[in-house]
Amino acid sequence: MGTTTPTPDVSPLFEPLKVRGRTLANRLVMPPMVQLRPLTSPDGVEWYREHAAGGPGLVIVEATAVNRFGDELTAPSLTPLVEAIHAGGALAAIQLFPVTFGSPLTPADLTIEQIDTIVAQYGRAAEICLAAGFDGVEPHGAHGYLLNRFFAPEQNERDDEYGPASLERRMRLALRLVGDLRPILGDDGLLLYRHSPVGPGYSLDDSLTLARALVGAGVDVLDISPATQDEVGDLAAPFAELGAPVIAVGKLDEVESALEILDRGRAQLCAVGRALIADPDWPAKIRDGRVDDIVECERCNEGCFGNLRRGEWVECIHRR
Protein backbone atom coordinates (compact mmCIF):
# COMPACT_ATOMS: atom_id res chain seq x y z
CA MET A 1 0.00 0.00 0.00
CA GLY A 2 1.41 3.38 -1.05
CA THR A 3 2.12 6.22 1.31
CA THR A 4 0.61 9.66 0.99
CA THR A 5 2.28 13.03 0.92
CA PRO A 6 0.46 16.31 1.65
CA THR A 7 -0.42 18.12 -1.54
CA PRO A 8 -2.09 21.43 -2.38
CA ASP A 9 -5.85 21.50 -2.78
CA VAL A 10 -6.10 19.88 -6.20
CA SER A 11 -9.89 19.96 -6.38
CA PRO A 12 -9.90 22.69 -9.09
CA LEU A 13 -8.19 20.20 -11.40
CA PHE A 14 -11.06 17.78 -10.92
CA GLU A 15 -14.02 20.06 -11.46
CA PRO A 16 -16.18 19.05 -14.45
CA LEU A 17 -16.43 21.31 -17.49
CA LYS A 18 -19.36 21.36 -19.89
CA VAL A 19 -18.52 22.16 -23.49
CA ARG A 20 -21.33 22.26 -26.00
CA GLY A 21 -23.31 19.07 -25.32
CA ARG A 22 -20.49 17.17 -23.60
CA THR A 23 -19.16 17.16 -20.05
CA LEU A 24 -15.49 16.62 -19.26
CA ALA A 25 -15.11 14.91 -15.90
CA ASN A 26 -12.16 17.13 -14.99
CA ARG A 27 -9.71 19.73 -16.32
CA LEU A 28 -6.90 17.33 -17.27
CA VAL A 29 -6.20 16.52 -20.91
CA MET A 30 -4.03 13.87 -22.49
CA PRO A 31 -2.66 15.79 -25.49
CA PRO A 32 -2.07 14.24 -28.92
CA MET A 33 1.23 12.36 -28.80
CA VAL A 34 2.42 10.14 -31.63
CA GLN A 35 3.27 6.77 -30.06
CA LEU A 36 3.74 4.56 -33.17
CA ARG A 37 1.45 1.70 -32.16
CA PRO A 38 -1.12 1.30 -34.97
CA LEU A 39 -4.31 2.94 -33.74
CA THR A 40 -6.59 0.04 -34.56
CA SER A 41 -4.23 -2.70 -33.36
CA PRO A 42 -4.67 -4.40 -29.96
CA ASP A 43 -1.50 -2.65 -28.74
CA GLY A 44 -2.72 0.76 -29.90
CA VAL A 45 -6.13 0.31 -28.33
CA GLU A 46 -4.56 -0.89 -25.09
CA TRP A 47 -2.23 2.13 -24.97
CA TYR A 48 -5.20 4.47 -25.03
CA ARG A 49 -7.29 2.27 -22.74
CA GLU A 50 -4.58 2.42 -20.07
CA HIS A 51 -4.17 6.17 -20.33
CA ALA A 52 -7.89 6.91 -20.29
CA ALA A 53 -8.32 4.71 -17.23
CA GLY A 54 -5.68 6.83 -15.47
CA GLY A 55 -8.16 9.65 -15.11
CA PRO A 56 -7.93 12.52 -17.64
CA GLY A 57 -11.19 14.16 -18.61
CA LEU A 58 -10.27 14.28 -22.30
CA VAL A 59 -7.99 12.11 -24.42
CA ILE A 60 -6.90 13.57 -27.76
CA VAL A 61 -5.69 10.79 -30.03
CA GLU A 62 -2.48 11.51 -31.88
CA ALA A 63 -2.25 13.41 -35.18
CA THR A 64 -3.67 11.17 -37.88
CA ALA A 65 -3.43 11.91 -41.61
CA VAL A 66 -6.80 12.63 -43.15
CA ASN A 67 -5.95 10.69 -46.30
CA ARG A 68 -5.99 7.48 -44.25
CA PHE A 69 -9.71 7.68 -43.59
CA GLY A 70 -12.11 5.73 -45.74
CA ASP A 71 -10.02 2.77 -46.86
CA GLU A 72 -7.54 2.19 -44.03
CA LEU A 73 -9.37 3.82 -41.12
CA THR A 74 -13.11 3.21 -40.96
CA ALA A 75 -15.80 3.68 -38.34
CA PRO A 76 -15.85 -0.06 -37.47
CA SER A 77 -12.05 -0.23 -37.20
CA LEU A 78 -11.89 2.87 -34.97
CA THR A 79 -14.84 2.02 -32.71
CA PRO A 80 -12.81 -0.25 -30.35
CA LEU A 81 -10.36 2.61 -29.79
CA VAL A 82 -13.15 5.03 -28.89
CA GLU A 83 -14.84 2.48 -26.66
CA ALA A 84 -11.57 1.88 -24.82
CA ILE A 85 -11.19 5.60 -24.10
CA HIS A 86 -14.81 5.97 -23.01
CA ALA A 87 -14.49 2.94 -20.74
CA GLY A 88 -11.92 4.90 -18.72
CA GLY A 89 -14.35 7.78 -18.24
CA ALA A 90 -12.70 10.21 -20.68
CA LEU A 91 -14.10 11.96 -23.70
CA ALA A 92 -12.36 11.03 -26.95
CA ALA A 93 -11.17 13.47 -29.60
CA ILE A 94 -8.72 12.91 -32.43
CA GLN A 95 -6.24 15.31 -33.99
CA LEU A 96 -6.48 15.44 -37.77
CA PHE A 97 -3.42 16.13 -39.84
CA PRO A 98 -3.49 17.10 -43.54
CA VAL A 99 -0.60 14.98 -44.82
CA THR A 100 1.61 12.20 -43.56
CA PHE A 101 4.51 13.04 -41.28
CA GLY A 102 7.73 13.76 -43.09
CA SER A 103 6.01 15.12 -46.19
CA PRO A 104 7.93 17.96 -47.87
CA LEU A 105 4.72 19.75 -48.86
CA THR A 106 4.57 23.49 -48.32
CA PRO A 107 1.68 25.85 -49.13
CA ALA A 108 3.34 26.78 -52.42
CA ASP A 109 3.43 23.11 -53.46
CA LEU A 110 -0.36 22.77 -53.49
CA THR A 111 -2.68 23.55 -56.35
CA ILE A 112 -6.18 24.86 -55.63
CA GLU A 113 -7.50 21.42 -56.56
CA GLN A 114 -5.22 19.79 -54.00
CA ILE A 115 -6.38 22.24 -51.33
CA ASP A 116 -9.95 21.32 -52.21
CA THR A 117 -9.03 17.65 -51.84
CA ILE A 118 -7.51 18.23 -48.39
CA VAL A 119 -10.65 20.05 -47.25
CA ALA A 120 -12.80 17.19 -48.54
CA GLN A 121 -10.55 14.67 -46.77
CA TYR A 122 -11.01 16.53 -43.49
CA GLY A 123 -14.76 16.34 -43.92
CA ARG A 124 -14.69 12.63 -44.71
CA ALA A 125 -12.41 11.99 -41.73
CA ALA A 126 -14.76 13.88 -39.41
CA GLU A 127 -17.76 11.89 -40.66
CA ILE A 128 -15.96 8.61 -39.99
CA CYS A 129 -14.75 9.74 -36.57
CA LEU A 130 -18.24 10.80 -35.58
CA ALA A 131 -19.65 7.46 -36.75
CA ALA A 132 -16.98 5.67 -34.70
CA GLY A 133 -18.17 7.48 -31.59
CA PHE A 134 -15.52 10.18 -31.16
CA ASP A 135 -16.72 13.19 -29.20
CA GLY A 136 -14.70 15.63 -31.27
CA VAL A 137 -11.95 16.34 -33.78
CA GLU A 138 -9.02 18.75 -33.76
CA PRO A 139 -7.34 20.15 -36.88
CA HIS A 140 -3.59 20.46 -36.21
CA GLY A 141 -2.72 24.06 -36.98
CA ALA A 142 0.40 24.41 -34.83
CA HIS A 143 4.17 23.87 -34.74
CA GLY A 144 5.03 24.66 -38.34
CA TYR A 145 2.98 21.88 -39.91
CA LEU A 146 1.04 22.55 -43.09
CA LEU A 147 -1.97 24.47 -41.73
CA ASN A 148 0.34 26.59 -39.60
CA ARG A 149 2.53 27.29 -42.63
CA PHE A 150 -0.43 28.81 -44.45
CA PHE A 151 -0.86 31.21 -41.51
CA ALA A 152 2.85 32.03 -41.16
CA PRO A 153 3.86 34.66 -43.77
CA GLU A 154 7.50 33.61 -43.71
CA GLN A 155 6.48 30.05 -44.68
CA ASN A 156 3.74 30.84 -47.16
CA GLU A 157 4.99 31.72 -50.64
CA ARG A 158 1.68 31.54 -52.48
CA ASP A 159 0.48 34.44 -54.62
CA ASP A 160 -3.27 33.75 -54.60
CA GLU A 161 -6.21 33.99 -52.18
CA TYR A 162 -4.39 31.70 -49.73
CA GLY A 163 -1.16 33.69 -49.83
CA PRO A 164 0.53 35.97 -47.31
CA ALA A 165 -0.56 39.30 -48.77
CA SER A 166 -3.10 39.80 -45.96
CA LEU A 167 -4.08 38.28 -42.65
CA GLU A 168 -7.47 37.42 -44.13
CA ARG A 169 -5.81 35.30 -46.83
CA ARG A 170 -3.54 33.56 -44.33
CA MET A 171 -6.60 32.69 -42.24
CA ARG A 172 -8.62 31.43 -45.19
CA LEU A 173 -7.77 27.72 -45.08
CA ALA A 174 -8.27 27.36 -41.33
CA LEU A 175 -11.63 29.12 -41.50
CA ARG A 176 -12.68 27.11 -44.54
CA LEU A 177 -11.93 23.87 -42.70
CA VAL A 178 -13.81 24.95 -39.62
CA GLY A 179 -16.75 26.11 -41.73
CA ASP A 180 -16.96 22.67 -43.33
CA LEU A 181 -16.43 20.68 -40.14
CA ARG A 182 -18.93 22.50 -37.92
CA PRO A 183 -22.08 21.25 -39.67
CA ILE A 184 -20.65 17.73 -39.97
CA LEU A 185 -20.12 17.59 -36.21
CA GLY A 186 -23.63 18.87 -35.57
CA ASP A 187 -24.94 20.29 -32.32
CA ASP A 188 -23.03 17.96 -29.98
CA GLY A 189 -19.69 17.18 -31.61
CA LEU A 190 -16.72 19.11 -30.27
CA LEU A 191 -14.50 21.07 -32.62
CA LEU A 192 -11.04 21.84 -31.26
CA TYR A 193 -8.26 23.73 -33.02
CA ARG A 194 -4.56 23.58 -32.13
CA HIS A 195 -2.52 26.69 -32.76
CA SER A 196 0.90 28.08 -31.89
CA PRO A 197 0.39 31.63 -30.58
CA VAL A 198 3.50 33.13 -32.17
CA GLY A 199 5.45 31.92 -35.17
CA PRO A 200 7.49 32.83 -38.25
CA GLY A 201 6.34 36.29 -39.21
CA TYR A 202 3.14 36.38 -37.17
CA SER A 203 2.39 37.94 -33.82
CA LEU A 204 0.19 37.16 -30.86
CA ASP A 205 -2.25 39.80 -32.10
CA ASP A 206 -2.46 38.00 -35.46
CA SER A 207 -3.22 34.77 -33.63
CA LEU A 208 -5.90 36.39 -31.52
CA THR A 209 -7.57 37.65 -34.69
CA LEU A 210 -7.51 34.11 -36.08
CA ALA A 211 -8.74 32.58 -32.83
CA ARG A 212 -11.58 35.07 -32.54
CA ALA A 213 -12.68 34.17 -36.07
CA LEU A 214 -12.34 30.44 -35.35
CA VAL A 215 -14.56 30.71 -32.29
CA GLY A 216 -17.06 32.75 -34.30
CA ALA A 217 -17.08 29.99 -36.94
CA GLY A 218 -17.81 27.27 -34.41
CA VAL A 219 -14.60 26.16 -32.69
CA ASP A 220 -15.42 24.97 -29.17
CA VAL A 221 -11.94 24.60 -27.65
CA LEU A 222 -8.69 26.44 -28.42
CA ASP A 223 -5.63 24.26 -27.89
CA ILE A 224 -2.70 26.66 -27.44
CA SER A 225 0.81 25.25 -27.77
CA PRO A 226 3.16 26.37 -26.40
CA ALA A 227 1.21 28.09 -23.64
CA THR A 228 4.11 29.60 -21.70
CA GLN A 229 6.79 32.13 -22.54
CA ASP A 230 7.78 34.09 -19.43
CA GLU A 231 5.17 33.03 -16.88
CA VAL A 232 3.17 29.83 -16.67
CA GLY A 233 0.31 30.04 -19.18
CA ASP A 234 1.02 33.62 -20.21
CA LEU A 235 0.67 32.88 -23.94
CA ALA A 236 -2.62 31.07 -23.38
CA ALA A 237 -4.16 33.78 -21.22
CA PRO A 238 -5.25 36.20 -23.99
CA PHE A 239 -7.12 33.38 -25.75
CA ALA A 240 -9.08 32.57 -22.60
CA GLU A 241 -10.94 35.85 -23.05
CA LEU A 242 -12.45 34.89 -26.42
CA GLY A 243 -15.38 32.85 -25.16
CA ALA A 244 -14.11 29.29 -25.68
CA PRO A 245 -12.27 27.05 -23.19
CA VAL A 246 -8.51 27.01 -23.68
CA ILE A 247 -6.13 24.08 -23.29
CA ALA A 248 -2.69 25.02 -22.00
CA VAL A 249 0.32 22.71 -22.19
CA GLY A 250 3.91 22.76 -20.97
CA LYS A 251 5.31 21.25 -17.75
CA LEU A 252 1.88 21.18 -16.15
CA ASP A 253 2.70 17.97 -14.32
CA GLU A 254 4.07 20.52 -11.86
CA VAL A 255 0.76 20.66 -10.03
CA GLU A 256 1.27 24.15 -8.64
CA SER A 257 1.65 25.45 -12.19
CA ALA A 258 -1.55 23.75 -13.35
CA LEU A 259 -3.43 25.14 -10.37
CA GLU A 260 -2.05 28.62 -11.04
CA ILE A 261 -3.26 28.54 -14.63
CA LEU A 262 -6.78 27.64 -13.53
CA ASP A 263 -6.81 30.03 -10.60
CA ARG A 264 -5.74 33.00 -12.75
CA GLY A 265 -8.11 32.10 -15.55
CA ARG A 266 -5.29 31.72 -18.06
CA ALA A 267 -6.81 28.48 -19.32
CA GLN A 268 -9.65 26.17 -18.40
CA LEU A 269 -7.91 22.89 -19.26
CA CYS A 270 -4.41 21.59 -18.53
CA ALA A 271 -2.69 19.14 -20.86
CA VAL A 272 -0.11 16.77 -19.41
CA GLY A 273 1.96 14.83 -21.95
CA ARG A 274 5.25 13.17 -21.07
CA ALA A 275 4.19 12.69 -17.44
CA LEU A 276 1.38 10.44 -18.68
CA ILE A 277 3.85 8.41 -20.71
CA ALA A 278 5.87 7.95 -17.54
CA ASP A 279 2.80 7.16 -15.44
CA PRO A 280 -0.65 6.77 -17.06
CA ASP A 281 -2.21 6.86 -13.58
CA TRP A 282 -0.81 10.33 -12.85
CA PRO A 283 -4.26 12.02 -12.75
CA ALA A 284 -5.74 9.47 -10.33
CA LYS A 285 -2.67 9.55 -8.12
CA ILE A 286 -2.75 13.35 -7.96
CA ARG A 287 -6.46 13.26 -7.19
CA ASP A 288 -6.02 10.69 -4.42
CA GLY A 289 -2.90 12.27 -2.89
CA ARG A 290 -0.70 9.29 -3.83
CA VAL A 291 2.12 11.45 -5.11
CA ASP A 292 4.78 9.16 -3.66
CA ASP A 293 3.51 6.43 -5.99
CA ILE A 294 3.98 8.48 -9.15
CA VAL A 295 6.60 7.37 -11.65
CA GLU A 296 7.99 10.82 -12.33
CA CYS A 297 8.94 12.08 -15.75
CA GLU A 298 12.60 13.05 -15.62
CA ARG A 299 12.41 14.88 -18.97
CA CYS A 300 15.23 12.75 -20.33
CA ASN A 301 13.34 12.49 -23.66
CA GLU A 302 14.85 9.06 -24.23
CA GLY A 303 11.88 6.69 -24.38
CA CYS A 304 9.46 9.29 -25.76
CA PHE A 305 11.21 11.53 -28.29
CA GLY A 306 14.15 9.15 -28.55
CA ASN A 307 11.99 6.18 -29.48
CA LEU A 308 9.96 8.36 -31.83
CA ARG A 309 13.10 9.37 -33.72
CA ARG A 310 14.15 5.73 -33.90
CA GLY A 311 10.75 4.63 -35.18
CA GLU A 312 10.12 2.55 -32.06
CA TRP A 313 7.03 2.42 -29.88
CA VAL A 314 7.02 5.29 -27.44
CA GLU A 315 7.36 4.26 -23.78
CA CYS A 316 9.06 5.66 -20.71
CA ILE A 317 12.37 3.99 -20.00
CA HIS A 318 11.62 4.28 -16.27
CA ARG A 319 8.58 1.99 -16.62
CA ARG A 320 10.38 -0.87 -18.36
TARAHU-V544023 format. One record per residue. SS is DSSP state (helix for helix, strand for strand, loop for the rest). NEAR is the number of other ideal C-beta (glycine too) atoms within 10 Angstrom. D_LAST is the distance of its C-alpha to the last C-alpha in Angstrom with 1 decimal. Layout:
<<SS NEAR D_LAST> <SS NEAR D_LAST>>
//
This chain:
<<loop 5 21.1> <loop 12 19.9> <loop 9 22.5> <loop 12 24.1> <loop 11 25.1> <loop 6 28.2> <loop 15 27.6> <loop 12 30.1> <loop 7 31.7> <loop 18 29.2> <helix 10 31.4> <helix 15 32.4> <helix 23 28.9> <helix 15 29.4> <loop 13 32.9> <loop 10 33.4> <strand 16 34.8> <strand 9 37.2> <strand 20 37.3> <loop 17 40.0> <loop 12 39.8> <strand 16 36.1> <strand 11 34.7> <strand 23 31.2> <loop 18 30.1> <loop 23 29.0> <loop 26 28.8> <strand 26 25.1> <strand 29 24.2> <strand 27 21.0> <loop 23 22.3> <loop 25 22.2> <loop 20 19.2> <loop 14 19.0> <loop 20 15.7> <loop 16 17.1> <loop 18 16.6> <loop 10 20.3> <loop 21 21.6> <loop 16 23.5> <loop 13 21.0> <helix 11 19.3> <helix 12 15.9> <helix 20 17.5> <helix 20 19.3> <helix 13 16.4> <helix 24 14.5> <helix 25 17.8> <helix 21 18.5> <helix 14 15.4> <helix 24 16.3> <helix 23 20.0> <helix 18 19.5> <loop 21 18.0> <loop 24 21.6> <loop 31 22.7> <loop 24 26.3> <strand 29 25.9> <strand 28 23.3> <strand 27 24.4> <strand 25 23.0> <strand 20 22.4> <strand 22 25.4> <strand 22 26.9> <strand 17 29.9> <helix 25 33.1> <helix 18 34.4> <helix 16 31.7> <strand 23 33.4> <loop 13 36.0> <loop 7 35.2> <loop 12 31.5> <strand 21 30.5> <loop 14 32.9> <helix 16 33.3> <helix 10 32.5> <helix 14 29.3> <helix 24 28.0> <helix 15 29.2> <helix 19 26.1> <helix 26 23.9> <helix 22 26.4> <helix 14 26.8> <helix 22 23.0> <helix 29 23.2> <helix 17 26.5> <helix 11 25.3> <loop 19 23.0> <loop 14 26.2> <loop 28 25.7> <strand 23 28.2> <strand 25 27.1> <strand 27 28.2> <strand 29 27.4> <strand 21 28.0> <strand 26 30.4> <strand 25 30.7> <loop 27 33.9> <loop 18 32.7> <loop 13 29.7> <loop 10 27.4> <loop 5 28.9> <loop 13 32.4> <loop 6 35.1> <loop 15 37.2> <loop 14 39.0> <helix 22 41.7> <helix 13 44.4> <helix 13 43.1> <loop 20 43.7> <loop 8 47.0> <helix 11 48.2> <helix 7 47.7> <helix 12 44.1> <helix 19 43.6> <helix 12 45.3> <helix 15 42.9> <helix 20 39.8> <helix 18 41.4> <helix 12 42.1> <helix 19 38.6> <helix 24 37.3> <helix 17 39.8> <helix 15 38.8> <helix 26 35.1> <helix 27 36.0> <helix 16 38.1> <helix 22 35.4> <helix 27 32.8> <helix 18 35.4> <helix 13 36.2> <helix 21 32.5> <loop 16 32.6> <loop 25 30.9> <loop 25 32.4> <strand 25 32.7> <strand 27 32.1> <strand 25 31.6> <strand 28 33.2> <strand 23 31.1> <strand 24 33.8> <loop 21 31.8> <loop 14 30.3> <loop 12 32.9> <loop 18 32.2> <helix 20 35.3> <helix 25 36.6> <helix 21 36.1> <helix 22 38.0> <helix 25 41.0> <helix 28 41.1> <loop 20 40.7> <helix 20 44.2> <helix 11 42.9> <helix 19 40.8> <loop 24 43.4> <loop 13 46.2> <loop 19 47.9> <loop 10 51.6> <loop 11 51.9> <loop 12 51.3> <loop 20 47.6> <loop 17 48.1> <loop 20 47.9> <loop 14 51.6> <loop 11 51.0> <helix 16 48.3> <helix 11 49.5> <helix 18 48.8> <helix 25 45.3> <helix 18 44.5> <helix 18 46.1> <helix 25 43.1> <helix 23 40.9> <helix 16 43.8> <helix 17 44.7> <helix 24 41.3> <helix 21 41.3> <helix 12 44.8> <helix 14 43.9> <helix 26 40.7> <helix 16 42.3> <helix 12 44.7> <helix 17 42.1> <helix 21 39.9> <loop 10 42.9> <loop 7 43.5> <loop 11 40.1> <loop 22 37.5> <strand 23 35.7> <strand 26 36.1> <strand 26 33.8> <strand 28 34.2> <strand 25 31.8> <strand 24 33.7> <loop 21 33.3> <loop 25 36.1> <loop 15 37.3> <strand 20 37.2> <loop 14 39.2> <loop 14 42.8> <strand 23 42.3> <loop 11 42.5> <helix 13 41.3> <helix 11 44.7> <helix 19 44.4> <helix 21 41.1> <helix 15 42.7> <helix 16 45.5> <helix 22 43.1> <helix 24 41.2> <helix 16 44.4> <helix 17 45.5> <helix 25 42.3> <helix 19 42.6> <helix 13 46.2> <loop 17 45.3> <loop 16 42.9> <loop 25 39.5> <loop 20 38.1> <strand 26 35.1> <strand 29 34.8> <strand 31 31.3> <strand 29 31.8> <loop 22 29.4> <loop 16 29.3> <loop 27 30.8> <loop 21 31.3> <loop 14 33.5> <loop 6 35.1> <loop 13 34.3> <loop 24 31.6> <loop 26 32.5> <helix 16 35.8> <helix 24 35.6> <helix 28 34.8> <helix 21 37.7> <helix 17 40.6> <helix 28 39.2> <helix 20 38.9> <helix 13 42.7> <loop 16 43.2> <loop 11 43.0> <loop 22 39.5> <strand 20 36.3> <strand 24 34.1> <strand 25 30.3> <strand 31 29.2> <strand 22 25.9> <loop 22 24.6> <loop 17 22.7> <loop 28 23.7> <loop 21 20.7> <loop 13 23.2> <helix 17 25.0> <helix 12 28.3> <helix 17 28.4> <helix 27 27.8> <helix 20 30.5> <helix 15 32.8> <helix 30 32.6> <helix 18 33.6> <helix 9 36.2> <loop 14 37.9> <loop 12 37.9> <loop 24 36.2> <loop 28 34.0> <loop 21 33.6> <strand 28 30.0> <strand 29 26.9> <strand 26 24.0> <loop 25 20.5> <loop 20 18.2> <helix 20 15.2> <helix 21 14.9> <helix 26 14.5> <helix 24 11.6> <helix 23 9.9> <loop 20 11.4> <loop 25 13.5> <loop 19 15.5> <helix 27 16.8> <helix 28 20.3> <helix 15 20.8> <helix 20 19.6> <helix 23 22.0> <helix 17 24.7> <helix 15 24.4> <loop 15 24.3> <loop 17 20.9> <helix 18 19.9> <helix 10 18.7> <helix 17 15.9> <loop 17 14.6> <loop 16 11.3> <loop 13 13.4> <loop 21 13.3> <loop 12 14.4> <loop 12 15.9> <loop 14 14.6> <loop 13 14.7> <helix 12 12.4> <helix 20 9.8> <helix 22 12.6> <helix 12 15.9> <helix 13 14.8> <helix 19 13.3> <helix 17 16.3> <helix 9 18.7> <helix 9 17.3> <loop 7 17.7> <loop 11 14.1> <loop 14 12.4> <loop 19 11.5> <loop 17 8.0> <loop 22 7.1> <helix 13 5.5> <helix 15 5.7> <helix 11 3.8> <loop 6 0.0>>
//
